[in-house]
Amino acid sequence: MQCAACPAPEHPELFPENDPPLLSVRGLCKYFGSHPGCLDVAFDLWPGEVLGIVGESGSGKTTLLRCLAGRLAPTSGSVRYRSEQFGALDLLSCPEPLLRRLHRTEWGLVRQNPRDGLRLAVSAGANIGERLMSLGWRNYAEIRAQALAWLERVEIDAARVDDLPLTFSGGMQQRLQIARNLVTSPRLMFMDEPTGGLDVSVQARLLDLLRSLARELGLAVVIVTHDLSVARILAHRLMVMRRGRVVEAGLTDQVLDDPHHPYTQLLVSSILEV
């Protein structure tokens, strides 16, 4: 059954009519004591689609992302994932070892602060190669070749393969974190404010990179951001959250160009007035 609040995306070239969703969420709720973090969230996500989740600080978007990524246990609801290796999974009942396996293989998580997603005491190449080693790769030459290839794909000079991430700029650290996640060819990426704290020019380069990689690799992406311009560039569809609830959802351009909910109208107008 398709969620009425978040309709099937109108991108037939990306999402064939009979292709089942990769991720299906129904009635997802998370309470912290009596305080709601997210309430009754429902949507479907297809392979190759980018879903943006926007809202002000405290709206529940990061709580929702953490629940989807298995980093936080929801209070109720269902999150179903169509795994390439393990078949249909109910993520709320998955054992922890299987969730860890998914995070090493079919999933990626890009954090707002790249230092939280990197091992700062090992080289750039080792950061990329670690995920391959966790899957059983043992040939050093092959691992290094993959690391060099991915540094090039995220526009980092291959000569810096042995440098520590601490010597990189913030934008380079974020690109390295992306390479670390993508080296195992994941199917689903979770991104939490991936351009936060970066200069405008660095943001623009990173957004171009993310958009091209998502399209090239056919990634399904859930991206949390407070920046509507980031959402417009990257997301096919948009969910607007306020006080833990999704107040508006639809195609990104439709939501941003013709917002219906007063809160979405306020968000859009505040950006236009800046």
Buried (B, 14 or more C-beta within 10 A) or exposed (E): EEBEBBBBBEEEEBBEEEEEBBBBBBEBBBBEEEEBBBBBBBBBBBBBBBBBBBBBEEBBBBBBBBBBBBEBEBBEBBBBBBBEEBEEBEBBEBEEEBBEBBBBBBBBBBBBBBBEBBEBEEBBBBBBBBBBEBEEBEEEEEBBEBBBEBBEBBBBEEEBBEBBBEEBEBBBBBBBBBBBBBBBEBBBBBBBBBBBEBEEEBBBBBBEBBBEBBEEBEBBBBBBBBBBBBBBBBBBBBBBBBBBBBBBBBBBEBBBEEBEBEBBEEBBEEEEEE
